[in-house]
Amino acid sequence: MQLEKIISISGKPGLFKLISQLKNGFIIEDVLTKKKVSIGNTSQVSLLDNIAMFTFDKEVPLFDVFEKVAKNNEYKETISHKSTDAELREFMTQSLADYDHDRVYVSDIKKLAQWYNVLHKAGYITPESFVKTETEAETSAETDVITDKIETKKAAPKKEKVATSKVKAATSSAKSAPKSTHRKMG
């Protein structure tokens, strides 16, 4: 599943795909209706690819959470975002057992369920959607190695600052998009 061009726009229901950039905005396409519209640079946009959910020990990318939800539901639709708070919490526990109950709010779980179902209806949720290409697998492996190196250097605080800044520099140049910020659900 390609989340790097799927966005959520504050104040607009649904999910959208970035089509192209204009001088003063962007052309987007509703993932369900395929209707194309333009938005200005002042729109508050969140890339789904930049969103993660808190667990007790790390942040899990939304892509990985979608994959767990898909496998738990046999790639079918999941619980409605209008379900009770207790049902939504149970759904979250089944999808991401170690999620941080204090930092992941019911509103975040509602967004997760709603976005998953929208992407499912749009045809983005299939078993093939979650197969990583060789390049993605290599990038993931490199990130794991860097993370391991940082964790082993935590005993030496001076070196940790150097290693952390190198990782930030390497990861910050990866992608840029309109007014997007790295968001965490929770």
N, CA, C and O of each residue as an XYZ file, in Angstrom:
744
protein
N       0.851     -1.175      0.000
C       0.000      0.000      0.000
C       0.891      1.229      0.000
O       1.812      1.341      0.809
N       0.619      2.125     -0.887
C       1.409      3.349     -0.989
C       0.731      4.454     -0.192
O      -0.225      5.070     -0.664
N       1.223      4.702      1.012
C       0.644      5.744      1.849
C       1.311      7.095      1.652
O       0.798      8.106      2.132
N       2.446      7.138      0.956
C       3.179      8.393      0.900
C       2.407      9.507      0.205
O       2.727     10.678      0.410
N       1.415      9.193     -0.598
C       0.638     10.237     -1.264
C      -0.796     10.310     -0.750
O      -1.602     11.063     -1.296
N      -1.128      9.550      0.282
C      -2.467      9.589      0.859
C      -2.457     10.584      2.009
O      -1.611     10.511      2.901
N      -3.408     11.517      1.981
C      -3.435     12.569      2.987
C      -4.814     12.700      3.627
O      -5.834     12.276      3.084
N      -4.789     13.298      4.785
C      -5.997     13.716      5.487
C      -5.933     15.234      5.536
O      -4.873     15.809      5.782
N      -7.066     15.882      5.301
C      -7.100     17.336      5.314
C      -8.019     17.777      6.445
O      -9.176     17.362      6.521
N      -7.493     18.616      7.310
C      -8.271     19.115      8.433
C      -9.508     19.847      7.912
O      -9.408     20.732      7.062
N     -10.682     19.459      8.440
C     -11.931     20.089      8.035
C     -12.617     19.424      6.862
O     -13.744     19.787      6.526
N     -11.964     18.451      6.226
C     -12.573     17.728      5.102
C     -12.695     16.260      5.476
O     -11.721     15.647      5.913
N     -13.877     15.695      5.311
C     -14.021     14.266      5.609
C     -13.358     13.410      4.531
O     -13.252     13.823      3.377
N     -12.920     12.227      4.915
C     -12.346     11.290      3.960
C     -10.841     11.407      3.831
O     -10.179     12.137      4.568
N     -10.325     10.658      2.864
C      -8.896     10.637      2.563
C      -8.699     11.023      1.110
O      -9.584     10.830      0.277
N      -7.530     11.569      0.816
C      -7.257     12.072     -0.514
C      -5.876     11.623     -0.969
O      -4.997     11.319     -0.163
N      -5.718     11.592     -2.277
C      -4.427     11.250     -2.875
C      -3.876     12.506     -3.534
O      -4.587     13.182     -4.277
N      -2.610     12.819     -3.264
C      -1.965     13.960     -3.915
C      -1.698     13.597     -5.373
O      -1.058     12.586     -5.664
N      -2.194     14.429     -6.282
C      -2.008     14.168     -7.705
C      -0.851     14.993     -8.267
O       0.067     14.451     -8.882
N      -0.906     16.319     -8.047
C       0.187     17.164     -8.522
C       0.218     18.477     -7.753
O      -0.715     18.818     -7.026
N       1.307     19.196     -7.931
C       1.505     20.460     -7.240
C       1.234     21.612     -8.198
O       1.636     21.583     -9.361
N       0.544     22.627     -7.684
C       0.283     23.845     -8.440
C       1.154     24.969     -7.879
O       1.861     24.782     -6.888
N       1.096     26.118     -8.510
C       1.867     27.271     -8.045
C       1.470     27.657     -6.621
O       2.329     27.989     -5.804
N       0.173     27.613     -6.324
C      -0.298     28.051     -5.012
C      -1.103     26.978     -4.278
O      -1.938     27.304     -3.434
N      -0.867     25.734     -4.584
C      -1.609     24.660     -3.925
C      -1.333     23.304     -4.536
O      -0.255     23.043     -5.069
N      -2.342     22.445     -4.444
C      -2.192     21.072     -4.914
C      -3.486     20.580     -5.534
O      -4.571     21.055     -5.196
N      -3.363     19.633     -6.438
C      -4.534     18.924     -6.955
C      -4.592     17.615     -6.196
O      -3.607     16.881     -6.110
N      -5.769     17.334     -5.646
C      -5.974     16.110     -4.875
C      -7.146     15.339     -5.460
O      -7.970     15.887     -6.192
N      -7.201     14.058     -5.122
C      -8.284     13.198     -5.601
C      -8.850     12.431     -4.415
O      -8.104     11.804     -3.663
N     -10.162     12.479     -4.248
C     -10.818     11.708     -3.196
C     -10.591     10.226     -3.496
O     -10.832      9.782     -4.618
N     -10.131      9.457     -2.505
C      -9.795      8.053     -2.773
C     -11.030      7.209     -3.086
O     -10.911      6.171     -3.737
N     -12.212      7.633     -2.636
C     -13.426      6.865     -2.904
C     -14.128      7.300     -4.184
O     -14.438      6.467     -5.036
N     -14.378      8.590     -4.326
C     -15.153      9.080     -5.468
C     -14.297      9.348     -6.701
O     -14.821      9.461     -7.810
N     -12.986      9.448     -6.512
C     -12.018      9.777     -7.572
C     -12.229     11.188     -8.115
O     -11.696     11.528     -9.171
N     -12.997     12.010     -7.407
C     -13.227     13.396     -7.802
C     -11.983     14.219     -7.485
O     -11.449     14.158     -6.377
N     -11.530     14.992     -8.474
C     -10.331     15.809     -8.310
C     -10.726     17.241     -8.004
O     -11.634     17.801     -8.619
N     -10.025     17.819     -7.042
C     -10.214     19.220     -6.676
C      -8.852     19.815     -6.352
O      -7.865     19.095     -6.199
N      -8.813     21.139     -6.250
C      -7.554     21.773     -5.850
C      -7.720     22.351     -4.457
O      -8.811     22.754     -4.053
N      -6.600     22.382     -3.729
C      -6.577     22.976     -2.395
C      -5.436     23.974     -2.352
O      -4.464     23.855     -3.097
N      -5.562     24.954     -1.480
C      -4.523     25.974     -1.344
C      -3.412     25.525     -0.423
O      -3.530     24.524      0.284
N      -2.340     26.279     -0.443
C      -1.192     25.987      0.423
C      -1.519     26.145      1.896
O      -0.796     25.632      2.750
N      -2.594     26.846      2.204
C      -2.933     27.089      3.602
C      -3.705     25.932      4.227
O      -3.946     25.948      5.434
N      -4.095     24.942      3.456
C      -4.818     23.785      3.995
C      -3.922     23.005      4.935
O      -2.734     22.819      4.670
N      -4.498     22.554      6.027
C      -3.735     21.769      6.999
C      -3.799     20.296      6.568
O      -4.843     19.651      6.658
N      -2.667     19.790      6.106
C      -2.578     18.466      5.509
C      -1.713     17.551      6.377
O      -0.688     17.978      6.908
N      -2.131     16.293      6.517
C      -1.326     15.292      7.226
C      -1.127     14.100      6.301
O      -2.090     13.498      5.828
N       0.128     13.770      6.050
C       0.442     12.580      5.265
C       0.287     11.348      6.148
O       0.858     11.299      7.237
N      -0.470     10.355      5.702
C      -0.642      9.145      6.488
C       0.688      8.432      6.686
O       0.895      7.752      7.691
N       1.579      8.592      5.732
C       2.893      7.961      5.805
C       3.733      8.510      6.962
O       4.682      7.860      7.401
N       3.388      9.703      7.455
C       4.141     10.327      8.543
C       3.495     10.144      9.905
O       3.969     10.704     10.893
N       2.429      9.375      9.971
C       1.702      9.199     11.233
C       2.102      7.876     11.864
O       2.260      6.867     11.176
N       2.263      7.892     13.177
C       2.611      6.689     13.925
C       1.729      6.619     15.161
O       1.155      7.624     15.582
N       1.623      5.430     15.739
C       0.855      5.251     16.967
C       1.807      4.842     18.082
O       2.754      4.084     17.872
N       1.533      5.363     19.268
C       2.387      5.094     20.416
C       2.143      3.701     20.988
O       1.004      3.261     21.141
N       3.244      3.021     21.300
C       3.184      1.825     22.133
C       3.987      2.180     23.379
O       4.485      3.299     23.500
N       4.114      1.247     24.291
C       4.834      1.556     25.520
C       6.329      1.757     25.299
O       6.983      2.441     26.086
N       6.882      1.165     24.228
C       8.322      1.280     24.030
C       8.760      1.919     22.717
O       9.950      2.180     22.540
N       7.839      2.180     21.793
C       8.228      2.780     20.517
C       7.002      3.376     19.831
O       5.896      3.357     20.372
N       7.218      3.897     18.643
C       6.147      4.411     17.809
C       6.030      3.481     16.603
O       7.027      3.179     15.948
N       4.812      3.029     16.314
C       4.587      2.101     15.214
C       3.977      2.879     14.051
O       2.941      3.523     14.219
N       4.608      2.828     12.868
C       4.053      3.531     11.708
C       2.629      3.067     11.409
O       2.290      1.899     11.594
N       1.811      3.998     10.947
C       0.411      3.701     10.647
C       0.290      2.561      9.631
O      -0.628      1.747      9.721
N       1.205      2.502      8.676
C       1.219      1.422      7.684
C       1.246      0.058      8.381
O       0.502     -0.849      8.006
N       2.096     -0.082      9.387
C       2.213     -1.352     10.115
C       0.951     -1.660     10.908
O       0.546     -2.818     11.007
N       0.332     -0.637     11.469
C      -0.920     -0.838     12.207
C      -2.013     -1.280     11.240
O      -2.776     -2.196     11.547
N      -2.097     -0.638     10.073
C      -3.073     -1.055      9.052
C      -2.857     -2.515      8.662
O      -3.818     -3.259      8.466
N      -1.600     -2.918      8.551
C      -1.300     -4.299      8.185
C      -1.815     -5.264      9.255
O      -2.382     -6.305      8.923
N      -1.625     -4.936     10.519
C      -2.112     -5.791     11.609
C      -3.630     -5.851     11.621
O      -4.210     -6.918     11.826
N      -4.278     -4.711     11.403
C      -5.748     -4.674     11.349
C      -6.230     -5.535     10.183
O      -7.180     -6.304     10.328
N      -5.582     -5.406      9.041
C      -5.972     -6.174      7.853
C      -5.856     -7.676      8.104
O      -6.765     -8.435      7.767
N      -4.754     -8.100      8.686
C      -4.561     -9.529      8.959
C      -5.575    -10.037      9.977
O      -6.088    -11.147      9.837
N      -5.872     -9.230     11.008
C      -6.857     -9.640     12.017
C      -8.264     -9.749     11.437
O      -9.083    -10.516     11.945
N      -8.552     -8.995     10.386
C      -9.882     -8.978      9.778
C      -9.917     -9.691      8.432
O     -10.870     -9.540      7.667
N      -8.888    -10.459      8.150
C      -8.787    -11.200      6.887
C      -8.990    -10.282      5.683
O      -9.662    -10.644      4.718
N      -8.399     -9.090      5.754
C      -8.418     -8.084      4.691
C      -9.825     -7.603      4.346
O     -10.081     -7.173      3.222
N     -10.731     -7.676      5.310
C     -12.093     -7.165      5.143
C     -12.238     -5.907      5.979
O     -11.323     -5.523      6.708
N     -13.406     -5.263      5.867
C     -13.660     -4.067      6.682
C     -13.577     -4.424      8.154
O     -13.727     -5.583      8.542
N     -13.335     -3.408      8.959
C     -13.207     -3.608     10.395
C     -14.346     -2.899     11.119
O     -15.320     -2.470     10.499
N     -14.215     -2.784     12.408
C     -15.205     -2.156     13.272
C     -15.522     -0.735     12.791
O     -14.657     -0.054     12.240
N     -16.742     -0.302     12.998
C     -17.132      1.055     12.636
C     -16.512      2.058     13.604
O     -16.352      1.777     14.792
N     -16.172      3.217     13.083
C     -15.636      4.271     13.943
C     -16.714      4.838     14.870
O     -16.410      5.619     15.771
N     -17.964      4.447     14.650
C     -19.072      4.899     15.490
C     -19.386      3.908     16.611
O     -20.372      4.080     17.327
N     -18.571      2.892     16.766
C     -18.762      1.898     17.830
C     -18.529      2.544     19.195
O     -18.034      3.667     19.293
N     -18.895      1.817     20.237
C     -18.705      2.338     21.593
C     -17.219      2.439     21.926
O     -16.382      1.795     21.293
N     -16.910      3.253     22.924
C     -15.515      3.414     23.344
C     -14.907      2.078     23.763
O     -13.753      1.791     23.442
N     -15.685      1.258     24.482
C     -15.185     -0.047     24.934
C     -14.881     -0.950     23.739
O     -13.860     -1.637     23.734
N     -15.740     -0.960     22.743
C     -15.518     -1.783     21.549
C     -14.286     -1.297     20.776
O     -13.509     -2.101     20.261
N     -14.120      0.021     20.703
C     -12.963      0.572     20.007
C     -11.660      0.241     20.733
O     -10.658     -0.077     20.093
N     -11.669      0.312     22.050
C     -10.472     -0.054     22.831
C     -10.136     -1.538     22.653
O      -8.965     -1.902     22.538
N     -11.156     -2.384     22.630
C     -10.946     -3.824     22.410
C     -10.346     -4.063     21.019
O      -9.425     -4.866     20.863
N     -10.875     -3.360     20.012
C     -10.356     -3.432     18.646
C      -8.879     -3.033     18.620
O      -8.065     -3.678     17.958
N      -8.543     -1.963     19.347
C      -7.159     -1.486     19.381
C      -6.254     -2.502     20.057
O      -5.133     -2.733     19.604
N      -6.725     -3.105     21.128
C      -5.936     -4.122     21.832
C      -5.662     -5.311     20.926
O      -4.567     -5.872     20.954
N      -6.648     -5.703     20.121
C      -6.454     -6.818     19.192
C      -5.500     -6.442     18.061
O      -4.755     -7.288     17.566
N      -5.525     -5.185     17.659
C      -4.702     -4.736     16.530
C      -3.271     -4.409     16.929
O      -2.329     -4.706     16.194
N      -3.112     -3.793     18.100
C      -1.799     -3.368     18.570
C      -1.795     -3.539     20.085
O      -2.040     -2.594     20.835
N      -1.512     -4.761     20.514
C      -1.683     -5.156     21.916
C      -0.945     -4.253     22.902
O      -1.446     -4.008     24.000
N       0.226     -3.758     22.536
C       1.003     -2.961     23.485
C       0.858     -1.454     23.267
O       1.756     -0.686     23.613
N      -0.282     -1.029     22.689
C      -0.462      0.406     22.479
C      -0.549      1.122     23.829
O      -1.014      0.559     24.819
N      -0.096      2.359     23.843
C      -0.056      3.150     25.076
C      -1.450      3.711     25.349
O      -1.899      4.634     24.669
N      -2.128      3.152     26.342
C      -3.503      3.524     26.663
C      -3.639      4.983     27.076
O      -4.705      5.575     26.907
N      -2.575      5.569     27.612
C      -2.630      6.952     28.063
C      -2.419      7.959     26.929
O      -2.936      9.074     26.990
N      -1.666      7.574     25.899
C      -1.355      8.526     24.827
C      -2.151      8.279     23.549
O      -2.184      9.147     22.677
N      -2.792      7.121     23.415
C      -3.641      6.851     22.255
C      -5.086      6.996     22.731
O      -5.588      6.171     23.495
N      -5.735      8.043     22.271
C      -7.086      8.353     22.701
C      -8.123      7.621     21.848
O      -7.813      7.130     20.762
N      -9.344      7.555     22.346
C     -10.432      6.933     21.595
C     -10.612      7.644     20.255
O     -10.916      6.997     19.252
N     -10.429      8.956     20.222
C     -10.545      9.700     18.959
C      -9.509      9.218     17.937
O      -9.796      9.181     16.740
N      -8.317      8.850     18.397
C      -7.288      8.304     17.508
C      -7.705      6.941     16.969
O      -7.495      6.638     15.795
N      -8.294      6.126     17.831
C      -8.744      4.791     17.424
C      -9.882      4.915     16.414
O      -9.961      4.134     15.465
N     -10.761      5.895     16.617
C     -11.852      6.140     15.663
C     -11.283      6.496     14.293
O     -11.750      5.992     13.272
N     -10.263      7.374     14.273
C      -9.626      7.748     13.007
C      -8.998      6.530     12.350
O      -9.123      6.337     11.140
N      -8.326      5.710     13.145
C      -7.699      4.500     12.610
C      -8.740      3.621     11.930
O      -8.540      3.196     10.792
N      -9.852      3.342     12.614
C     -10.904      2.481     12.060
C     -11.527      3.123     10.823
O     -11.744      2.457      9.811
N     -11.810      4.403     10.910
C     -12.437      5.090      9.782
C     -11.512      5.102      8.568
O     -11.942      4.780      7.460
N     -10.244      5.473      8.767
C      -9.300      5.519      7.659
C      -9.084      4.135      7.060
O      -9.021      3.987      5.840
N      -8.972      3.129      7.908
C      -8.803      1.757      7.407
C      -9.978      1.394      6.508
O      -9.780      0.886      5.404
N     -11.197      1.650      6.970
C     -12.381      1.289      6.188
C     -12.479      2.081      4.889
O     -12.910      1.539      3.871
N     -12.090      3.345      4.907
C     -12.077      4.145      3.677
C     -11.075      3.556      2.694
O     -11.383      3.384      1.514
N      -9.880      3.248      3.180
C      -8.865      2.659      2.299
C      -9.304      1.286      1.786
O      -9.005      0.924      0.648
N     -10.006      0.528      2.614
C     -10.518     -0.775      2.182
C     -11.514     -0.597      1.042
O     -11.418     -1.274      0.019
N     -12.470      0.311      1.217
C     -13.475      0.572      0.174
C     -12.827      1.063     -1.113
O     -13.316      0.774     -2.205
N     -11.732      1.802     -0.990
C     -11.043      2.339     -2.158
C     -10.131      1.315     -2.828
O      -9.549      1.598     -3.875
N      -9.999      0.118     -2.231
C      -9.187     -0.930     -2.835
C      -7.726     -0.932     -2.432
O      -6.918     -1.626     -3.049
N      -7.371     -0.174     -1.417
C      -5.981     -0.118     -0.970
C      -5.616     -1.255     -0.012
O      -4.432     -1.523      0.188
N      -6.592     -1.918      0.576
C      -6.319     -2.965      1.565
C      -6.489     -4.334      0.915
O      -7.606     -4.832      0.773
N      -5.377     -4.929      0.526
C      -5.350     -6.278     -0.037
C      -4.092     -6.965      0.489
O      -3.180     -6.292      0.968
N      -4.029     -8.297      0.407
C      -2.798     -8.967      0.861
C      -1.549     -8.463      0.117
O      -0.466     -8.392      0.698
N      -1.705     -8.120     -1.154
C      -0.568     -7.638     -1.944
C      -0.140     -6.230     -1.528
O       0.995     -5.826     -1.779
N      -1.038     -5.493     -0.900
C      -0.742     -4.115     -0.500
C       0.392     -4.026      0.507
O       1.085     -3.012      0.577
N       0.581     -5.072      1.277
C       1.531     -5.020      2.377
C       2.835     -5.758      2.092
O       3.666     -5.906      2.987
N       3.022     -6.217      0.869
C       4.268     -6.868      0.485
C       5.275     -5.768      0.197
O       5.050     -4.920     -0.666
N       6.386     -5.785      0.923
C       7.402     -4.757      0.748
C       8.294     -5.110     -0.429
O       8.634     -6.274     -0.639
N       8.671     -4.087     -1.197
C       9.615     -4.297     -2.281
C      10.999     -4.480     -1.669
O      11.189     -4.229     -0.479
N      11.956     -4.911     -2.468
C      13.312     -5.114     -1.951
C      13.892     -3.819     -1.399
O      14.568     -3.830     -0.370
N      13.632     -2.706     -2.074
C      14.143     -1.412     -1.623
C      13.562     -1.037     -0.269
O      14.293     -0.583      0.611
N      12.248     -1.221     -0.088
C      11.611     -0.915      1.194
C      12.152     -1.813      2.294
O      12.372     -1.352      3.414
N      12.368     -3.080      1.993
C      12.895     -4.013      2.988
C      14.311     -3.621      3.389
O      14.659     -3.687      4.568
N      15.145     -3.205      2.407
C      16.511     -2.779      2.705
C      16.507     -1.523      3.564
O      17.276     -1.422      4.520
N      15.638     -0.558      3.228
C      15.534      0.679      4.008
C      15.115      0.367      5.428
O      15.654      0.940      6.374
N      14.160     -0.535      5.590
C      13.693     -0.928      6.918
C      14.824     -1.583      7.710
O      14.990     -1.314      8.900
N      15.589     -2.431      7.059
C      16.708     -3.102      7.724
C      17.777     -2.092      8.139
O      18.344     -2.196      9.227
N      18.053     -1.104      7.264
C      19.033     -0.074      7.594
C      18.570      0.744      8.797
O      19.372      1.072      9.672
N      17.292      1.071      8.842
C      16.738      1.823      9.964
C      16.876      1.034     11.250
O      17.217      1.600     12.289
N      16.615     -0.270     11.198
C      16.755     -1.125     12.380
C      18.200     -1.140     12.871
O      18.437     -1.100     14.078
N      19.171     -1.195     11.954
C      20.583     -1.204     12.328
C      20.947      0.127     12.995
O      21.632      0.135     14.018
N      20.495      1.249     12.426
C      20.776      2.550     13.014
C      20.158      2.645     14.404
O      20.794      3.136     15.336
N      18.931      2.180     14.543
C      18.250      2.201     15.849
C      19.014      1.366     16.856
O      19.191      1.785     18.000
N      19.472      0.187     16.448
C      20.248     -0.665     17.351
C      21.529      0.032     17.788
O      21.903     -0.043     18.958
N      22.214      0.715     16.855
C      23.450      1.418     17.181
C      23.184      2.529     18.194
O      23.963      2.719     19.129
N      22.100      3.253     18.011
C      21.760      4.330     18.938
C      21.490      3.754     20.315
O      21.955      4.295     21.318
N      20.734      2.651     20.371
C      20.407      2.047     21.662
C      21.649      1.553     22.393
O      21.710      1.624     23.621
N      22.646      1.052     21.656
C      23.861      0.581     22.314
C      24.725      1.747     22.777
O      25.527      1.594     23.698
N      24.570      2.908     22.149
C      25.363      4.076     22.536
C      24.709      4.870     23.660
O      25.276      5.871     24.098
N      23.562      4.468     24.134
C      22.887      5.207     25.194
C      23.696      5.234     26.486
O      23.479      6.102     27.331
N      24.602      4.318     26.645
C      25.449      4.306     27.836
C      26.427      5.475     27.820
O      26.883      5.910     28.878
N      26.756      5.989     26.641
C      27.674      7.121     26.506
C      26.888      8.339     26.009
O      26.725      8.500     24.800
N      26.396      9.199     26.908
C      25.530     10.315     26.535
C      26.106     11.260     25.485
O      25.358     11.740     24.632
N      27.414     11.545     25.515
C      27.984     12.469     24.539
C      27.867     11.909     23.127
O      27.540     12.644     22.195
N      28.128     10.628     22.963
C      28.047     10.012     21.641
C      26.608      9.889     21.183
O      26.346      9.936     19.981
N      25.675      9.734     22.094
C      24.268      9.604     21.735
C      23.783     10.845     20.998
O      23.044     10.738     20.020
N      24.198     12.032     21.466
C      23.775     13.261     20.815
C      24.279     13.320     19.387
O      23.541     13.740     18.496
N      25.503     12.914     19.147
C      26.066     12.903     17.805
C      25.308     11.911     16.930
O      24.923     12.244     15.809
N      25.093     10.710     17.426
C      24.400      9.681     16.645
C      22.972     10.101     16.355
O      22.486      9.894     15.243
N      22.293     10.683     17.323
C      20.911     11.104     17.127
C      20.824     12.174     16.053
O      19.927     12.124     15.211
N      21.733     13.140     16.061
C      21.666     14.196     15.056
C      21.925     13.649     13.665
O      21.339     14.136     12.699
N      22.787     12.650     13.538
C      23.023     12.041     12.235
C      21.784     11.311     11.745
O      21.454     11.385     10.562
N      21.104     10.620     12.619
C      19.889      9.904     12.231
C      18.823     10.903     11.828
O      18.141     10.702     10.823
N      18.660     11.987     12.597
C      17.666     12.998     12.248
C      17.967     13.598     10.890
O      17.053     13.800     10.091
N      19.222     13.885     10.612
C      19.595     14.462      9.329
C      19.316     13.482      8.200
O      18.860     13.883      7.129
N      19.583     12.216      8.427
C      19.362     11.208      7.390
C      17.888     10.996      7.135
O      17.481     10.813      5.988
N      17.084     11.015      8.174
C      15.662     10.739      7.987
C      14.881     11.974      7.605
O      13.843     11.846      6.955
N      15.323     13.166      7.974
C      14.549     14.366      7.677
C      14.592     14.722      6.200
O      13.679     15.385      5.708
N      15.615     14.305      5.486
C      15.691     14.628      4.072
C      14.967     13.624      3.203
O      14.967     13.755      1.979
N      14.346     12.621      3.811
C      13.697     11.558      3.042
C      12.521     12.053      2.218
O      12.476     11.802      1.014
N      11.567     12.750      2.829
C      10.365     13.166      2.106
C       9.936     14.534      2.590
O      10.124     14.880      3.756
N       9.356     15.310      1.688
C       8.737     16.555      2.111
C       7.420     16.677      1.385
O       7.267     16.171      0.274
N       6.455     17.354      2.014
C       5.131     17.492      1.434
C       4.526     18.796      1.916
O       5.106     19.480      2.759
N       3.365     19.143      1.386
C       2.756     20.415      1.721
C       2.355     20.511      3.183
O       1.534     19.729      3.662
N       2.929     21.457      3.880
C       2.556     21.767      5.260
C       2.320     20.535      6.121
O       1.488     20.571      7.027
N       3.029     19.454      5.861
C       2.819     18.258      6.669
C       3.821     18.249      7.809
O       4.933     18.764      7.689
N       3.415     17.669      8.884
C       4.312     17.474     10.017
C       4.204     16.056     10.430
O       3.182     15.406     10.210
N       5.258     15.563     11.033
C       5.235     14.177     11.511
C       4.292     14.125     12.699
O       4.586     14.701     13.746
N       3.177     13.450     12.553
C       2.186     13.364     13.616
C       2.190     11.991     14.220
O       2.462     10.985     13.563
N       1.885     11.984     15.468
C       1.691     10.716     16.152
C       0.269     10.674     16.628
O      -0.249     11.645     17.178
N      -0.357      9.546     16.414
C      -1.706      9.404     16.935
C      -1.577      9.129     18.413
O      -1.029      8.098     18.803
N      -2.044      9.983     19.204
C      -1.979      9.788     20.646
C      -1.315     10.932     21.312
O      -1.172     10.936     22.535
